[in-house]
Amino acid sequence: MPWGELYDLRSDPDETNNRWDDTGFTGIKVELITPLVHEMIDTMERSPRATYLA
């Protein structure tokens, strides 16, 4: 994702320093995003017949 919010609540409990673009937090971003993406894929419509129009 090109944007987002990620805060280190231990050192920044007021969420004033967004760490989204901080390369030191890349691993944590991956750990948090991966299960979310898997959940989104698991809940996708898989029917071969469309149920809505684009």
PyMOL commands that set and color helices and strands:
alter all, ss='L'
color gray80, all
select helices_A, chain A and resi 23-42
alter helices_A, ss='H'
color red, helices_A
deselect
rebuild
show_as cartoon
